[in-house]
Amino acid sequence: MKGLLFALKSGFGWLSAIPVGISMEGVEALMNHVYVFPLVGLVLGAILGTVSYIALQAFPASLVAVVVIVAIYWLCGINHIDGLADFADGVIAHGTREKKIAAMKDVYMGTGGGLYIVVLILAAFAVLSSLPERLLPLALLTAEVSAKEAMISFAAFSSSLQKGFGQIMIQRTDKGQFLLGLVISAVICSLALGALGLAILAAAQLAALYLVWVSKRNFGGATGDGIGATNEIARVTALAAALALGGVLPWTLW
């Protein structure tokens, strides 16, 4: 139990900007319990949902969307969206796999990375400003849980390409960790939004598996940048699923 709690604490250090601290011992504990990612997502999503609920009392939908986007990157940090930028630079680059990998490793952000970030932020704004007020807080909660499970999925079904923290996660995340995380995520999402919550989770998983294929096709394997990109893309995919299916699937449990 002590190791599990240590892993959970380290999860907040790994996945958010909350100043809990993280050490190599913490990373080791977290990699032994990667399935706690959705539990971290639950807390982060609950905070974001609360922020959106408070903002809805004072602002119109468009300003609420801006507040939520700012809150996401204030709470979760920019490491993952930086990973998206690097991943996009590699995908956009022309030429051999070696050239694509070199573009992904380049410390300077290229046109592809900038474009992907702009499109992602615009998509997040469009979806967040369009979600029904009653649905928005719980959609944020389930989206964050789903995004964290998507990171596990990406790692579990990918092969490592290079050394680094991403390599550690990819090598240590097996199908058992994936399935346990998926069960935890499914319970949380179904309790939050019923059938809609499970559909949101499924949409994020499909996004993760698609990115596994994109990464393998372009680079021959996966890196930490791919894990970060998965978090960002899966979150927006999950929110889009909430918007698209919110009027179709049942989600009010009270």
RAUR-V229781 format. One record per pair of residues at least 4 apart in sequence whose ideal C-beta (glycine too) atoms are under 6 Angstrom apart, sorted by the first residue. I is the first residue (numbers start at 1). GAP is how many residues later the second one is. D is the distance in Angstrom with one decimal. If there is no record, write none. Layout:
i:gap:d
I:GAP:D
I:GAP:D
This chain:
i:gap:d
3:26:5.6
4:29:5.7
6:23:4.6
7:22:4.2
7:23:4.7
7:26:3.8
7:29:5.5
8:28:5.0
9:11:5.5
10:12:5.2
10:16:3.4
10:19:5.7
10:20:4.3
11:4:5.7
11:19:5.7
11:25:5.2
11:29:4.2
12:4:5.1
12:6:4.9
12:8:4.9
12:28:5.8
13:7:5.0
13:8:5.8
13:9:3.1
14:8:6.0
14:16:6.0
15:25:5.1
16:28:5.9
16:59:6.0
16:60:5.2
17:60:3.9
22:4:4.6
31:137:5.8
31:141:4.2
34:118:5.7
34:139:5.1
34:143:4.6
35:142:5.1
35:145:4.1
35:146:4.0
37:111:4.0
37:115:5.5
38:107:4.8
38:110:5.1
38:111:5.0
38:143:5.6
38:146:4.9
38:147:4.3
41:4:5.6
41:103:4.3
41:104:4.1
41:107:3.5
42:103:5.5
42:146:5.6
44:100:5.0
45:4:6.0
45:95:5.5
45:96:3.6
45:99:3.2
45:100:5.8
46:95:5.7
48:23:5.8
48:92:4.5
49:88:3.5
49:91:4.6
49:92:4.7
51:20:4.6
52:16:5.2
52:84:5.0
52:85:5.2
52:88:5.8
53:84:4.8
55:4:5.3
55:9:4.5
55:12:4.5
56:8:5.6
56:77:5.4
59:4:3.8
59:5:5.1
61:68:4.6
62:67:5.0
65:60:4.9
65:63:3.8
65:64:4.0
68:60:5.4
69:55:5.7
70:4:6.0
71:4:5.8
72:4:5.7
73:5:5.7
78:4:5.5
80:148:3.8
80:151:4.5
80:152:5.5
81:151:5.4
83:142:4.2
83:145:2.2
83:146:5.4
84:32:5.8
84:144:6.0
84:145:4.2
84:148:4.6
85:24:5.0
85:28:3.2
85:32:5.7
86:18:5.1
86:139:4.3
87:138:4.4
87:139:5.6
87:142:4.0
88:4:6.0
88:24:4.4
88:25:4.7
88:28:3.7
89:14:4.8
89:15:5.8
89:21:4.2
89:23:4.7
89:24:4.5
90:10:4.6
90:13:4.9
90:14:3.0
91:127:5.3
92:20:2.9
93:6:5.8
93:7:4.8
93:10:3.7
95:4:3.6
97:122:6.0
97:123:5.4
100:118:5.3
100:119:5.9
101:118:5.5
104:121:6.0
109:4:4.3
109:5:5.9
120:112:6.0
120:116:6.0
123:113:5.1
124:4:5.9
124:112:5.3
125:4:6.0
127:112:4.6
127:113:5.2
127:116:5.2
130:113:5.7
131:4:5.4
131:5:4.6
131:8:5.7
131:112:5.4
135:4:5.2
135:111:5.3
138:54:5.0
138:55:5.4
139:4:5.9
139:100:6.0
139:103:4.0
141:51:5.6
142:4:5.9
142:47:4.7
142:50:5.1
142:51:5.5
142:55:4.9
142:58:4.9
143:92:5.2
143:95:3.8
143:96:4.9
145:40:5.3
145:43:5.1
146:54:5.6
146:55:4.7
146:58:3.6
146:92:4.3
147:84:5.0
147:87:4.3
147:88:4.0
149:32:5.2
149:36:4.1
150:54:4.5
150:58:3.8
150:80:5.2
150:84:3.5
151:76:5.3
151:79:5.4
151:80:5.3
152:4:6.0
152:26:5.4
152:29:4.5
153:52:5.6
153:55:4.0
154:4:5.8
154:54:4.7
154:57:5.9
154:58:5.7
154:73:5.7
154:76:4.3
155:14:4.9
155:15:4.7
155:18:3.9
156:17:4.8
156:19:5.9
156:22:3.9
157:55:4.8
158:12:5.4
158:54:5.3
158:64:3.5
159:62:4.7
160:7:4.4
160:10:4.3
160:11:5.4
161:58:5.8
161:60:3.3
161:61:5.8
161:62:5.1
162:61:5.6
163:4:5.2
164:60:5.4
165:59:5.5
166:57:4.8
166:58:2.4
166:61:5.4
167:4:6.0
168:4:6.0
169:4:5.7
170:52:5.8
173:4:5.0
185:4:5.9
185:16:5.6
186:4:5.9
189:8:3.4
189:9:5.8
189:12:4.6
190:7:5.2
190:8:5.5
192:5:5.0
193:4:3.3
193:58:4.3
194:56:5.4
194:57:5.1
194:59:5.6
195:54:4.6
195:55:5.4
196:49:5.9
196:53:4.3
196:55:3.7
199:42:5.9
199:46:5.2
199:50:5.7
200:38:4.8
200:41:4.9
200:42:5.4
203:34:5.3
203:35:5.8
203:38:3.7
204:30:4.1
204:33:5.7
204:34:4.5
207:26:5.5
207:27:4.7
207:30:4.2
208:22:5.2
208:26:5.8
211:19:5.1
215:4:5.6
215:7:4.6
215:11:4.6
222:4:4.4
229:4:6.0
230:4:5.5
241:4:5.7
242:4:5.5
245:4:5.0
